[in-house]
C-alpha cells in the first residue's frame, strides 16, 4: 500500500498470483483495490474485489463505507 498526505490518504492493492492458471483463467485470479481517506472526524473507504471464477466468469463486488470517529459506521453499501 501507499500512504500520502501524512497518512490521511491510503491506497492498497492485494491479490493472488497463479503461475500455472487454467486455460480460462488469468494469472491474477483475485484482486482487491482499497482507497481510504481520513479527516479529523470521519474516514471514507472504497473497496473493489474481483474474483476470476474461470470460463470467463468474474465476481465483482464494490463497497463504500463512512466511519465517524467515536461513533462507527454511518454508511455501509455493498454493491
mmJSON file of the N, C-alpha and C atoms, coordinates in Angstrom:
{"data_MODEL":{"atom_site":{
"group_PDB":["ATOM","ATOM","ATOM","ATOM","ATOM","ATOM","ATOM","ATOM","ATOM","ATOM","ATOM","ATOM","ATOM","ATOM","ATOM","ATOM","ATOM","ATOM","ATOM","ATOM","ATOM","ATOM","ATOM","ATOM","ATOM","ATOM","ATOM","ATOM","ATOM","ATOM","ATOM","ATOM","ATOM","ATOM","ATOM","ATOM","ATOM","ATOM","ATOM","ATOM","ATOM","ATOM","ATOM","ATOM","ATOM","ATOM","ATOM","ATOM","ATOM","ATOM","ATOM","ATOM","ATOM","ATOM","ATOM","ATOM","ATOM","ATOM","ATOM","ATOM","ATOM","ATOM","ATOM","ATOM","ATOM","ATOM","ATOM","ATOM","ATOM","ATOM","ATOM","ATOM","ATOM","ATOM","ATOM","ATOM","ATOM","ATOM","ATOM","ATOM","ATOM","ATOM","ATOM","ATOM","ATOM","ATOM","ATOM","ATOM","ATOM","ATOM","ATOM","ATOM","ATOM","ATOM","ATOM","ATOM","ATOM","ATOM","ATOM","ATOM","ATOM","ATOM","ATOM","ATOM","ATOM","ATOM","ATOM","ATOM","ATOM","ATOM","ATOM","ATOM","ATOM","ATOM","ATOM","ATOM","ATOM","ATOM","ATOM","ATOM","ATOM","ATOM","ATOM","ATOM","ATOM","ATOM","ATOM","ATOM","ATOM","ATOM","ATOM","ATOM","ATOM","ATOM","ATOM","ATOM","ATOM","ATOM","ATOM","ATOM","ATOM","ATOM","ATOM","ATOM","ATOM","ATOM","ATOM","ATOM","ATOM","ATOM","ATOM","ATOM","ATOM","ATOM","ATOM","ATOM","ATOM","ATOM","ATOM","ATOM","ATOM","ATOM","ATOM","ATOM","ATOM","ATOM","ATOM","ATOM","ATOM","ATOM","ATOM","ATOM","ATOM","ATOM","ATOM","ATOM","ATOM","ATOM","ATOM","ATOM","ATOM","ATOM","ATOM","ATOM","ATOM","ATOM","ATOM","ATOM","ATOM","ATOM","ATOM","ATOM","ATOM","ATOM","ATOM","ATOM","ATOM","ATOM","ATOM","ATOM","ATOM","ATOM","ATOM","ATOM","ATOM","ATOM","ATOM","ATOM","ATOM","ATOM","ATOM","ATOM","ATOM","ATOM","ATOM","ATOM","ATOM","ATOM","ATOM","ATOM","ATOM","ATOM","ATOM","ATOM","ATOM","ATOM","ATOM","ATOM","ATOM","ATOM","ATOM","ATOM","ATOM","ATOM","ATOM","ATOM","ATOM"],
"id":[1,2,3,4,5,6,7,8,9,10,11,12,13,14,15,16,17,18,19,20,21,22,23,24,25,26,27,28,29,30,31,32,33,34,35,36,37,38,39,40,41,42,43,44,45,46,47,48,49,50,51,52,53,54,55,56,57,58,59,60,61,62,63,64,65,66,67,68,69,70,71,72,73,74,75,76,77,78,79,80,81,82,83,84,85,86,87,88,89,90,91,92,93,94,95,96,97,98,99,100,101,102,103,104,105,106,107,108,109,110,111,112,113,114,115,116,117,118,119,120,121,122,123,124,125,126,127,128,129,130,131,132,133,134,135,136,137,138,139,140,141,142,143,144,145,146,147,148,149,150,151,152,153,154,155,156,157,158,159,160,161,162,163,164,165,166,167,168,169,170,171,172,173,174,175,176,177,178,179,180,181,182,183,184,185,186,187,188,189,190,191,192,193,194,195,196,197,198,199,200,201,202,203,204,205,206,207,208,209,210,211,212,213,214,215,216,217,218,219,220,221,222,223,224,225,226,227,228,229,230,231,232,233,234,235,236,237],
"type_symbol":["N","C","C","N","C","C","N","C","C","N","C","C","N","C","C","N","C","C","N","C","C","N","C","C","N","C","C","N","C","C","N","C","C","N","C","C","N","C","C","N","C","C","N","C","C","N","C","C","N","C","C","N","C","C","N","C","C","N","C","C","N","C","C","N","C","C","N","C","C","N","C","C","N","C","C","N","C","C","N","C","C","N","C","C","N","C","C","N","C","C","N","C","C","N","C","C","N","C","C","N","C","C","N","C","C","N","C","C","N","C","C","N","C","C","N","C","C","N","C","C","N","C","C","N","C","C","N","C","C","N","C","C","N","C","C","N","C","C","N","C","C","N","C","C","N","C","C","N","C","C","N","C","C","N","C","C","N","C","C","N","C","C","N","C","C","N","C","C","N","C","C","N","C","C","N","C","C","N","C","C","N","C","C","N","C","C","N","C","C","N","C","C","N","C","C","N","C","C","N","C","C","N","C","C","N","C","C","N","C","C","N","C","C","N","C","C","N","C","C","N","C","C","N","C","C","N","C","C","N","C","C","N","C","C","N","C","C"],
"label_atom_id":["N","CA","C","N","CA","C","N","CA","C","N","CA","C","N","CA","C","N","CA","C","N","CA","C","N","CA","C","N","CA","C","N","CA","C","N","CA","C","N","CA","C","N","CA","C","N","CA","C","N","CA","C","N","CA","C","N","CA","C","N","CA","C","N","CA","C","N","CA","C","N","CA","C","N","CA","C","N","CA","C","N","CA","C","N","CA","C","N","CA","C","N","CA","C","N","CA","C","N","CA","C","N","CA","C","N","CA","C","N","CA","C","N","CA","C","N","CA","C","N","CA","C","N","CA","C","N","CA","C","N","CA","C","N","CA","C","N","CA","C","N","CA","C","N","CA","C","N","CA","C","N","CA","C","N","CA","C","N","CA","C","N","CA","C","N","CA","C","N","CA","C","N","CA","C","N","CA","C","N","CA","C","N","CA","C","N","CA","C","N","CA","C","N","CA","C","N","CA","C","N","CA","C","N","CA","C","N","CA","C","N","CA","C","N","CA","C","N","CA","C","N","CA","C","N","CA","C","N","CA","C","N","CA","C","N","CA","C","N","CA","C","N","CA","C","N","CA","C","N","CA","C","N","CA","C","N","CA","C","N","CA","C","N","CA","C","N","CA","C","N","CA","C","N","CA","C"],
"label_alt_id":[null,null,null,null,null,null,null,null,null,null,null,null,null,null,null,null,null,null,null,null,null,null,null,null,null,null,null,null,null,null,null,null,null,null,null,null,null,null,null,null,null,null,null,null,null,null,null,null,null,null,null,null,null,null,null,null,null,null,null,null,null,null,null,null,null,null,null,null,null,null,null,null,null,null,null,null,null,null,null,null,null,null,null,null,null,null,null,null,null,null,null,null,null,null,null,null,null,null,null,null,null,null,null,null,null,null,null,null,null,null,null,null,null,null,null,null,null,null,null,null,null,null,null,null,null,null,null,null,null,null,null,null,null,null,null,null,null,null,null,null,null,null,null,null,null,null,null,null,null,null,null,null,null,null,null,null,null,null,null,null,null,null,null,null,null,null,null,null,null,null,null,null,null,null,null,null,null,null,null,null,null,null,null,null,null,null,null,null,null,null,null,null,null,null,null,null,null,null,null,null,null,null,null,null,null,null,null,null,null,null,null,null,null,null,null,null,null,null,null,null,null,null,null,null,null,null,null,null,null,null,null,null,null,null,null,null,null],
"label_comp_id":["UNK","UNK","UNK","UNK","UNK","UNK","UNK","UNK","UNK","UNK","UNK","UNK","UNK","UNK","UNK","UNK","UNK","UNK","UNK","UNK","UNK","UNK","UNK","UNK","UNK","UNK","UNK","UNK","UNK","UNK","UNK","UNK","UNK","UNK","UNK","UNK","UNK","UNK","UNK","UNK","UNK","UNK","UNK","UNK","UNK","UNK","UNK","UNK","UNK","UNK","UNK","UNK","UNK","UNK","UNK","UNK","UNK","UNK","UNK","UNK","UNK","UNK","UNK","UNK","UNK","UNK","UNK","UNK","UNK","UNK","UNK","UNK","UNK","UNK","UNK","UNK","UNK","UNK","UNK","UNK","UNK","UNK","UNK","UNK","UNK","UNK","UNK","UNK","UNK","UNK","UNK","UNK","UNK","UNK","UNK","UNK","UNK","UNK","UNK","UNK","UNK","UNK","UNK","UNK","UNK","UNK","UNK","UNK","UNK","UNK","UNK","UNK","UNK","UNK","UNK","UNK","UNK","UNK","UNK","UNK","UNK","UNK","UNK","UNK","UNK","UNK","UNK","UNK","UNK","UNK","UNK","UNK","UNK","UNK","UNK","UNK","UNK","UNK","UNK","UNK","UNK","UNK","UNK","UNK","UNK","UNK","UNK","UNK","UNK","UNK","UNK","UNK","UNK","UNK","UNK","UNK","UNK","UNK","UNK","UNK","UNK","UNK","UNK","UNK","UNK","UNK","UNK","UNK","UNK","UNK","UNK","UNK","UNK","UNK","UNK","UNK","UNK","UNK","UNK","UNK","UNK","UNK","UNK","UNK","UNK","UNK","UNK","UNK","UNK","UNK","UNK","UNK","UNK","UNK","UNK","UNK","UNK","UNK","UNK","UNK","UNK","UNK","UNK","UNK","UNK","UNK","UNK","UNK","UNK","UNK","UNK","UNK","UNK","UNK","UNK","UNK","UNK","UNK","UNK","UNK","UNK","UNK","UNK","UNK","UNK","UNK","UNK","UNK","UNK","UNK","UNK","UNK","UNK","UNK","UNK","UNK","UNK"],
"label_asym_id":["A","A","A","A","A","A","A","A","A","A","A","A","A","A","A","A","A","A","A","A","A","A","A","A","A","A","A","A","A","A","A","A","A","A","A","A","A","A","A","A","A","A","A","A","A","A","A","A","A","A","A","A","A","A","A","A","A","A","A","A","A","A","A","A","A","A","A","A","A","A","A","A","A","A","A","A","A","A","A","A","A","A","A","A","A","A","A","A","A","A","A","A","A","A","A","A","A","A","A","A","A","A","A","A","A","A","A","A","A","A","A","A","A","A","A","A","A","A","A","A","A","A","A","A","A","A","A","A","A","A","A","A","A","A","A","A","A","A","A","A","A","A","A","A","A","A","A","A","A","A","A","A","A","A","A","A","A","A","A","A","A","A","A","A","A","A","A","A","A","A","A","A","A","A","A","A","A","A","A","A","A","A","A","A","A","A","A","A","A","A","A","A","A","A","A","A","A","A","A","A","A","A","A","A","A","A","A","A","A","A","A","A","A","A","A","A","A","A","A","A","A","A","A","A","A","A","A","A","A","A","A","A","A","A","A","A","A"],
"label_entity_id":["1","1","1","1","1","1","1","1","1","1","1","1","1","1","1","1","1","1","1","1","1","1","1","1","1","1","1","1","1","1","1","1","1","1","1","1","1","1","1","1","1","1","1","1","1","1","1","1","1","1","1","1","1","1","1","1","1","1","1","1","1","1","1","1","1","1","1","1","1","1","1","1","1","1","1","1","1","1","1","1","1","1","1","1","1","1","1","1","1","1","1","1","1","1","1","1","1","1","1","1","1","1","1","1","1","1","1","1","1","1","1","1","1","1","1","1","1","1","1","1","1","1","1","1","1","1","1","1","1","1","1","1","1","1","1","1","1","1","1","1","1","1","1","1","1","1","1","1","1","1","1","1","1","1","1","1","1","1","1","1","1","1","1","1","1","1","1","1","1","1","1","1","1","1","1","1","1","1","1","1","1","1","1","1","1","1","1","1","1","1","1","1","1","1","1","1","1","1","1","1","1","1","1","1","1","1","1","1","1","1","1","1","1","1","1","1","1","1","1","1","1","1","1","1","1","1","1","1","1","1","1","1","1","1","1","1","1"],
"label_seq_id":[1,1,1,2,2,2,3,3,3,4,4,4,5,5,5,6,6,6,7,7,7,8,8,8,9,9,9,10,10,10,11,11,11,12,12,12,13,13,13,14,14,14,15,15,15,16,16,16,17,17,17,18,18,18,19,19,19,20,20,20,21,21,21,22,22,22,23,23,23,24,24,24,25,25,25,26,26,26,27,27,27,28,28,28,29,29,29,30,30,30,31,31,31,32,32,32,33,33,33,34,34,34,35,35,35,36,36,36,37,37,37,38,38,38,39,39,39,40,40,40,41,41,41,42,42,42,43,43,43,44,44,44,45,45,45,46,46,46,47,47,47,48,48,48,49,49,49,50,50,50,51,51,51,52,52,52,53,53,53,54,54,54,55,55,55,56,56,56,57,57,57,58,58,58,59,59,59,60,60,60,61,61,61,62,62,62,63,63,63,64,64,64,65,65,65,66,66,66,67,67,67,68,68,68,69,69,69,70,70,70,71,71,71,72,72,72,73,73,73,74,74,74,75,75,75,76,76,76,77,77,77,78,78,78,79,79,79],
"pdbx_PDB_ins_code":[null,null,null,null,null,null,null,null,null,null,null,null,null,null,null,null,null,null,null,null,null,null,null,null,null,null,null,null,null,null,null,null,null,null,null,null,null,null,null,null,null,null,null,null,null,null,null,null,null,null,null,null,null,null,null,null,null,null,null,null,null,null,null,null,null,null,null,null,null,null,null,null,null,null,null,null,null,null,null,null,null,null,null,null,null,null,null,null,null,null,null,null,null,null,null,null,null,null,null,null,null,null,null,null,null,null,null,null,null,null,null,null,null,null,null,null,null,null,null,null,null,null,null,null,null,null,null,null,null,null,null,null,null,null,null,null,null,null,null,null,null,null,null,null,null,null,null,null,null,null,null,null,null,null,null,null,null,null,null,null,null,null,null,null,null,null,null,null,null,null,null,null,null,null,null,null,null,null,null,null,null,null,null,null,null,null,null,null,null,null,null,null,null,null,null,null,null,null,null,null,null,null,null,null,null,null,null,null,null,null,null,null,null,null,null,null,null,null,null,null,null,null,null,null,null,null,null,null,null,null,null,null,null,null,null,null,null],
"Cartn_x":[0.811,0.0,0.856,0.215,0.867,0.071,0.776,0.131,0.64,-0.291,0.034,-0.629,-0.241,-0.838,-0.786,0.41,0.637,-0.233,-0.475,-1.238,-2.748,-3.244,-4.705,-5.267,-4.487,-4.933,-4.131,-4.831,-4.163,-4.706,-3.815,-4.179,-3.516,-4.309,-3.798,-4.227,-3.364,-3.653,-3.25,-4.164,-3.911,-4.399,-3.781,-4.233,-3.434,-3.709,-3.026,-2.49,-1.368,-0.772,-0.749,-1.219,-1.216,-0.229,0.885,1.917,1.457,0.563,0.065,-1.462,-2.04,-3.506,-4.104,-5.357,-6.054,-6.269,-6.657,-6.749,-7.77,-8.815,-9.863,-9.701,-8.528,-8.303,-7.038,-6.975,-5.801,-4.771,-3.631,-2.569,-2.923,-3.829,-4.236,-5.723,-6.069,-7.487,-8.208,-7.494,-8.118,-7.424,-8.212,-7.657,-8.55,-7.919,-8.648,-7.979,-8.753,-8.292,-8.98,-8.229,-8.809,-8.308,-9.233,-8.912,-9.489,-8.734,-9.217,-8.739,-9.648,-9.296,-9.849,-8.988,-9.404,-9.309,-10.304,-10.305,-10.274,-10.413,-10.407,-11.605,-12.736,-13.952,-14.442,-14.026,-14.549,-13.533,-13.812,-12.966,-13.858,-13.452,-14.164,-13.393,-14.094,-13.486,-14.172,-13.38,-13.91,-13.117,-13.823,-13.154,-13.775,-12.918,-13.373,-12.691,-13.487,-12.98,-13.36,-12.377,-12.622,-12.075,-12.924,-12.53,-12.811,-11.776,-11.911,-12.302,-13.517,-14.038,-13.788,-13.118,-12.864,-14.007,-13.791,-14.797,-15.309,-14.478,-14.874,-15.805,-16.076,-16.982,-16.167,-16.553,-15.922,-16.969,-16.569,-17.428,-16.805,-17.592,-17.1,-17.979,-17.328,-18.045,-17.46,-18.331,-17.927,-18.473,-17.702,-18.162,-17.758,-18.642,-18.377,-18.822,-17.982,-18.297,-17.793,-18.56,-18.146,-18.174,-17.054,-16.94,-16.77,-17.602,-17.441,-16.602,-15.608,-14.731,-15.525,-15.431,-16.135,-17.568,-18.108,-19.487,-19.521,-18.761,-18.758,-19.289,-19.72,-20.206,-21.526,-21.608,-22.901,-23.443,-22.554,-22.954,-22.147,-22.824,-22.151,-22.9,-22.414,-23.054,-22.19,-22.789,-22.155,-22.927,-22.229,-22.881,-22.415],
"Cartn_y":[-1.183,0.0,1.249,2.363,3.662,4.631,5.383,6.413,7.773,8.709,10.073,11.06,12.307,13.388,13.071,12.737,12.418,11.249,10.292,9.103,9.241,10.414,10.59,9.876,9.766,9.081,7.796,6.679,5.389,4.615,4.005,3.154,1.801,0.722,-0.64,-1.505,-2.423,-3.419,-4.766,-5.722,-7.054,-8.06,-9.204,-10.198,-11.473,-12.356,-13.641,-13.809,-14.506,-14.798,-16.303,-16.75,-18.166,-18.345,-19.025,-19.206,-20.134,-21.073,-22.023,-21.999,-20.936,-20.867,-21.818,-22.162,-22.951,-22.084,-22.715,-22.007,-20.867,-20.992,-19.977,-19.008,-19.016,-18.147,-17.329,-16.144,-15.301,-15.593,-14.932,-15.107,-14.48,-13.496,-12.833,-13.099,-14.243,-14.589,-13.758,-13.258,-12.486,-11.139,-10.074,-8.727,-7.908,-7.165,-6.267,-4.904,-3.877,-2.492,-1.758,-1.011,-0.244,1.186,2.106,3.518,3.962,4.768,5.259,6.699,7.548,8.931,9.297,9.79,10.122,11.614,12.136,13.522,13.498,14.647,14.702,13.987,13.983,13.424,12.133,11.848,10.658,10.083,8.846,8.144,7.572,7.761,7.246,6.055,4.932,3.709,3.336,2.935,2.379,1.112,0.034,-1.237,-1.91,-2.486,-3.247,-4.609,-5.68,-7.051,-7.718,-8.352,-9.099,-10.51,-11.504,-12.912,-13.563,-14.122,-14.816,-16.26,-16.638,-17.979,-18.949,-18.491,-19.342,-19.272,-19.794,-19.801,-18.405,-17.391,-16.016,-15.413,-16.119,-15.623,-14.917,-13.706,-12.937,-12.547,-12.511,-11.965,-10.643,-9.577,-8.248,-7.652,-7.133,-6.513,-5.126,-4.205,-2.853,-2.559,-1.859,-1.486,-0.042,0.698,2.076,2.217,2.846,2.978,4.314,4.908,6.124,5.807,6.029,5.808,7.152,7.407,8.589,8.213,9.009,8.725,8.77,7.725,7.65,7.158,7.05,6.6,5.248,5.127,3.908,4.171,3.096,3.191,3.946,4.917,5.587,5.245,4.894,4.457,3.213,2.16,0.931,0.3,0.52,-0.001,-1.07,-2.191,-3.238,-3.344,-3.192,-3.243,-4.464],
"Cartn_z":[0.0,0.0,0.0,-0.279,-0.324,0.537,1.37,2.179,1.739,1.572,1.161,2.108,2.02,2.818,4.308,4.786,6.197,6.688,5.806,6.168,6.057,5.641,5.527,4.311,3.234,2.021,1.891,1.695,1.6,0.411,-0.352,-1.479,-1.262,-1.312,-1.132,-2.299,-2.678,-3.7,-3.134,-3.211,-2.677,-3.708,-3.761,-4.716,-4.631,-5.557,-5.636,-7.054,-7.165,-8.468,-8.674,-9.833,-10.186,-11.34,-11.076,-12.102,-13.222,-12.917,-13.917,-13.942,-14.467,-14.471,-15.505,-15.278,-16.281,-17.521,-18.6,-19.873,-19.849,-19.037,-18.997,-17.826,-17.176,-16.032,-16.255,-15.662,-15.781,-14.698,-14.791,-13.803,-12.452,-12.452,-11.214,-10.965,-10.374,-10.211,-9.145,-8.155,-7.078,-6.949,-6.983,-6.842,-5.909,-5.007,-4.115,-4.171,-4.496,-4.526,-3.386,-2.596,-1.495,-1.535,-1.355,-1.19,0.142,0.854,2.145,2.31,2.758,3.046,4.417,5.28,6.636,6.912,7.587,8.044,9.566,10.191,11.653,12.264,11.559,12.153,11.506,10.271,9.612,8.631,8.212,7.253,6.16,4.908,3.744,3.197,2.975,2.458,1.154,0.159,-1.085,-1.372,-1.721,-1.977,-3.192,-4.04,-5.201,-5.151,-5.21,-5.176,-6.494,-7.149,-8.374,-8.196,-8.433,-8.329,-9.674,-10.306,-11.587,-11.3,-11.673,-11.406,-12.547,-13.591,-14.753,-15.741,-16.932,-18.01,-18.317,-18.11,-18.404,-17.369,-16.298,-15.259,-14.168,-13.868,-12.793,-11.772,-10.526,-9.476,-9.073,-9.163,-8.821,-7.74,-6.719,-5.615,-5.36,-5.009,-4.643,-3.252,-2.465,-1.129,-0.855,-0.201,0.203,1.649,2.466,3.882,4.392,5.3,6.007,7.492,8.149,9.594,10.288,11.29,12.133,13.338,13.628,14.757,16.064,16.837,18.11,18.001,16.768,16.568,15.856,14.782,13.979,12.593,11.931,10.551,10.519,9.602,9.394,8.01,7.083,5.739,5.423,4.941,4.584,3.42,2.197,0.996,0.367,0.055,-0.729,-2.028,-3.121,-4.446,-5.203],
"occupancy":[1.0,1.0,1.0,1.0,1.0,1.0,1.0,1.0,1.0,1.0,1.0,1.0,1.0,1.0,1.0,1.0,1.0,1.0,1.0,1.0,1.0,1.0,1.0,1.0,1.0,1.0,1.0,1.0,1.0,1.0,1.0,1.0,1.0,1.0,1.0,1.0,1.0,1.0,1.0,1.0,1.0,1.0,1.0,1.0,1.0,1.0,1.0,1.0,1.0,1.0,1.0,1.0,1.0,1.0,1.0,1.0,1.0,1.0,1.0,1.0,1.0,1.0,1.0,1.0,1.0,1.0,1.0,1.0,1.0,1.0,1.0,1.0,1.0,1.0,1.0,1.0,1.0,1.0,1.0,1.0,1.0,1.0,1.0,1.0,1.0,1.0,1.0,1.0,1.0,1.0,1.0,1.0,1.0,1.0,1.0,1.0,1.0,1.0,1.0,1.0,1.0,1.0,1.0,1.0,1.0,1.0,1.0,1.0,1.0,1.0,1.0,1.0,1.0,1.0,1.0,1.0,1.0,1.0,1.0,1.0,1.0,1.0,1.0,1.0,1.0,1.0,1.0,1.0,1.0,1.0,1.0,1.0,1.0,1.0,1.0,1.0,1.0,1.0,1.0,1.0,1.0,1.0,1.0,1.0,1.0,1.0,1.0,1.0,1.0,1.0,1.0,1.0,1.0,1.0,1.0,1.0,1.0,1.0,1.0,1.0,1.0,1.0,1.0,1.0,1.0,1.0,1.0,1.0,1.0,1.0,1.0,1.0,1.0,1.0,1.0,1.0,1.0,1.0,1.0,1.0,1.0,1.0,1.0,1.0,1.0,1.0,1.0,1.0,1.0,1.0,1.0,1.0,1.0,1.0,1.0,1.0,1.0,1.0,1.0,1.0,1.0,1.0,1.0,1.0,1.0,1.0,1.0,1.0,1.0,1.0,1.0,1.0,1.0,1.0,1.0,1.0,1.0,1.0,1.0,1.0,1.0,1.0,1.0,1.0,1.0,1.0,1.0,1.0,1.0,1.0,1.0,1.0,1.0,1.0,1.0,1.0,1.0],
"B_iso_or_equiv":[0.0,0.0,0.0,0.0,0.0,0.0,0.0,0.0,0.0,0.0,0.0,0.0,0.0,0.0,0.0,0.0,0.0,0.0,0.0,0.0,0.0,0.0,0.0,0.0,0.0,0.0,0.0,0.0,0.0,0.0,0.0,0.0,0.0,0.0,0.0,0.0,0.0,0.0,0.0,0.0,0.0,0.0,0.0,0.0,0.0,0.0,0.0,0.0,0.0,0.0,0.0,0.0,0.0,0.0,0.0,0.0,0.0,0.0,0.0,0.0,0.0,0.0,0.0,0.0,0.0,0.0,0.0,0.0,0.0,0.0,0.0,0.0,0.0,0.0,0.0,0.0,0.0,0.0,0.0,0.0,0.0,0.0,0.0,0.0,0.0,0.0,0.0,0.0,0.0,0.0,0.0,0.0,0.0,0.0,0.0,0.0,0.0,0.0,0.0,0.0,0.0,0.0,0.0,0.0,0.0,0.0,0.0,0.0,0.0,0.0,0.0,0.0,0.0,0.0,0.0,0.0,0.0,0.0,0.0,0.0,0.0,0.0,0.0,0.0,0.0,0.0,0.0,0.0,0.0,0.0,0.0,0.0,0.0,0.0,0.0,0.0,0.0,0.0,0.0,0.0,0.0,0.0,0.0,0.0,0.0,0.0,0.0,0.0,0.0,0.0,0.0,0.0,0.0,0.0,0.0,0.0,0.0,0.0,0.0,0.0,0.0,0.0,0.0,0.0,0.0,0.0,0.0,0.0,0.0,0.0,0.0,0.0,0.0,0.0,0.0,0.0,0.0,0.0,0.0,0.0,0.0,0.0,0.0,0.0,0.0,0.0,0.0,0.0,0.0,0.0,0.0,0.0,0.0,0.0,0.0,0.0,0.0,0.0,0.0,0.0,0.0,0.0,0.0,0.0,0.0,0.0,0.0,0.0,0.0,0.0,0.0,0.0,0.0,0.0,0.0,0.0,0.0,0.0,0.0,0.0,0.0,0.0,0.0,0.0,0.0,0.0,0.0,0.0,0.0,0.0,0.0,0.0,0.0,0.0,0.0,0.0,0.0],
"pdbx_formal_charge":[null,null,null,null,null,null,null,null,null,null,null,null,null,null,null,null,null,null,null,null,null,null,null,null,null,null,null,null,null,null,null,null,null,null,null,null,null,null,null,null,null,null,null,null,null,null,null,null,null,null,null,null,null,null,null,null,null,null,null,null,null,null,null,null,null,null,null,null,null,null,null,null,null,null,null,null,null,null,null,null,null,null,null,null,null,null,null,null,null,null,null,null,null,null,null,null,null,null,null,null,null,null,null,null,null,null,null,null,null,null,null,null,null,null,null,null,null,null,null,null,null,null,null,null,null,null,null,null,null,null,null,null,null,null,null,null,null,null,null,null,null,null,null,null,null,null,null,null,null,null,null,null,null,null,null,null,null,null,null,null,null,null,null,null,null,null,null,null,null,null,null,null,null,null,null,null,null,null,null,null,null,null,null,null,null,null,null,null,null,null,null,null,null,null,null,null,null,null,null,null,null,null,null,null,null,null,null,null,null,null,null,null,null,null,null,null,null,null,null,null,null,null,null,null,null,null,null,null,null,null,null,null,null,null,null,null,null],
"auth_seq_id":[1,1,1,2,2,2,3,3,3,4,4,4,5,5,5,6,6,6,7,7,7,8,8,8,9,9,9,10,10,10,11,11,11,12,12,12,13,13,13,14,14,14,15,15,15,16,16,16,17,17,17,18,18,18,19,19,19,20,20,20,21,21,21,22,22,22,23,23,23,24,24,24,25,25,25,26,26,26,27,27,27,28,28,28,29,29,29,30,30,30,31,31,31,32,32,32,33,33,33,34,34,34,35,35,35,36,36,36,37,37,37,38,38,38,39,39,39,40,40,40,41,41,41,42,42,42,43,43,43,44,44,44,45,45,45,46,46,46,47,47,47,48,48,48,49,49,49,50,50,50,51,51,51,52,52,52,53,53,53,54,54,54,55,55,55,56,56,56,57,57,57,58,58,58,59,59,59,60,60,60,61,61,61,62,62,62,63,63,63,64,64,64,65,65,65,66,66,66,67,67,67,68,68,68,69,69,69,70,70,70,71,71,71,72,72,72,73,73,73,74,74,74,75,75,75,76,76,76,77,77,77,78,78,78,79,79,79],
"auth_comp_id":["UNK","UNK","UNK","UNK","UNK","UNK","UNK","UNK","UNK","UNK","UNK","UNK","UNK","UNK","UNK","UNK","UNK","UNK","UNK","UNK","UNK","UNK","UNK","UNK","UNK","UNK","UNK","UNK","UNK","UNK","UNK","UNK","UNK","UNK","UNK","UNK","UNK","UNK","UNK","UNK","UNK","UNK","UNK","UNK","UNK","UNK","UNK","UNK","UNK","UNK","UNK","UNK","UNK","UNK","UNK","UNK","UNK","UNK","UNK","UNK","UNK","UNK","UNK","UNK","UNK","UNK","UNK","UNK","UNK","UNK","UNK","UNK","UNK","UNK","UNK","UNK","UNK","UNK","UNK","UNK","UNK","UNK","UNK","UNK","UNK","UNK","UNK","UNK","UNK","UNK","UNK","UNK","UNK","UNK","UNK","UNK","UNK","UNK","UNK","UNK","UNK","UNK","UNK","UNK","UNK","UNK","UNK","UNK","UNK","UNK","UNK","UNK","UNK","UNK","UNK","UNK","UNK","UNK","UNK","UNK","UNK","UNK","UNK","UNK","UNK","UNK","UNK","UNK","UNK","UNK","UNK","UNK","UNK","UNK","UNK","UNK","UNK","UNK","UNK","UNK","UNK","UNK","UNK","UNK","UNK","UNK","UNK","UNK","UNK","UNK","UNK","UNK","UNK","UNK","UNK","UNK","UNK","UNK","UNK","UNK","UNK","UNK","UNK","UNK","UNK","UNK","UNK","UNK","UNK","UNK","UNK","UNK","UNK","UNK","UNK","UNK","UNK","UNK","UNK","UNK","UNK","UNK","UNK","UNK","UNK","UNK","UNK","UNK","UNK","UNK","UNK","UNK","UNK","UNK","UNK","UNK","UNK","UNK","UNK","UNK","UNK","UNK","UNK","UNK","UNK","UNK","UNK","UNK","UNK","UNK","UNK","UNK","UNK","UNK","UNK","UNK","UNK","UNK","UNK","UNK","UNK","UNK","UNK","UNK","UNK","UNK","UNK","UNK","UNK","UNK","UNK","UNK","UNK","UNK","UNK","UNK","UNK"],
"auth_asym_id":["A","A","A","A","A","A","A","A","A","A","A","A","A","A","A","A","A","A","A","A","A","A","A","A","A","A","A","A","A","A","A","A","A","A","A","A","A","A","A","A","A","A","A","A","A","A","A","A","A","A","A","A","A","A","A","A","A","A","A","A","A","A","A","A","A","A","A","A","A","A","A","A","A","A","A","A","A","A","A","A","A","A","A","A","A","A","A","A","A","A","A","A","A","A","A","A","A","A","A","A","A","A","A","A","A","A","A","A","A","A","A","A","A","A","A","A","A","A","A","A","A","A","A","A","A","A","A","A","A","A","A","A","A","A","A","A","A","A","A","A","A","A","A","A","A","A","A","A","A","A","A","A","A","A","A","A","A","A","A","A","A","A","A","A","A","A","A","A","A","A","A","A","A","A","A","A","A","A","A","A","A","A","A","A","A","A","A","A","A","A","A","A","A","A","A","A","A","A","A","A","A","A","A","A","A","A","A","A","A","A","A","A","A","A","A","A","A","A","A","A","A","A","A","A","A","A","A","A","A","A","A","A","A","A","A","A","A"],
"auth_atom_id":["N","CA","C","N","CA","C","N","CA","C","N","CA","C","N","CA","C","N","CA","C","N","CA","C","N","CA","C","N","CA","C","N","CA","C","N","CA","C","N","CA","C","N","CA","C","N","CA","C","N","CA","C","N","CA","C","N","CA","C","N","CA","C","N","CA","C","N","CA","C","N","CA","C","N","CA","C","N","CA","C","N","CA","C","N","CA","C","N","CA","C","N","CA","C","N","CA","C","N","CA","C","N","CA","C","N","CA","C","N","CA","C","N","CA","C","N","CA","C","N","CA","C","N","CA","C","N","CA","C","N","CA","C","N","CA","C","N","CA","C","N","CA","C","N","CA","C","N","CA","C","N","CA","C","N","CA","C","N","CA","C","N","CA","C","N","CA","C","N","CA","C","N","CA","C","N","CA","C","N","CA","C","N","CA","C","N","CA","C","N","CA","C","N","CA","C","N","CA","C","N","CA","C","N","CA","C","N","CA","C","N","CA","C","N","CA","C","N","CA","C","N","CA","C","N","CA","C","N","CA","C","N","CA","C","N","CA","C","N","CA","C","N","CA","C","N","CA","C","N","CA","C","N","CA","C","N","CA","C","N","CA","C","N","CA","C","N","CA","C","N","CA","C","N","CA","C"],
"pdbx_PDB_model_num":[1,1,1,1,1,1,1,1,1,1,1,1,1,1,1,1,1,1,1,1,1,1,1,1,1,1,1,1,1,1,1,1,1,1,1,1,1,1,1,1,1,1,1,1,1,1,1,1,1,1,1,1,1,1,1,1,1,1,1,1,1,1,1,1,1,1,1,1,1,1,1,1,1,1,1,1,1,1,1,1,1,1,1,1,1,1,1,1,1,1,1,1,1,1,1,1,1,1,1,1,1,1,1,1,1,1,1,1,1,1,1,1,1,1,1,1,1,1,1,1,1,1,1,1,1,1,1,1,1,1,1,1,1,1,1,1,1,1,1,1,1,1,1,1,1,1,1,1,1,1,1,1,1,1,1,1,1,1,1,1,1,1,1,1,1,1,1,1,1,1,1,1,1,1,1,1,1,1,1,1,1,1,1,1,1,1,1,1,1,1,1,1,1,1,1,1,1,1,1,1,1,1,1,1,1,1,1,1,1,1,1,1,1,1,1,1,1,1,1,1,1,1,1,1,1,1,1,1,1,1,1,1,1,1,1,1,1]
}}}
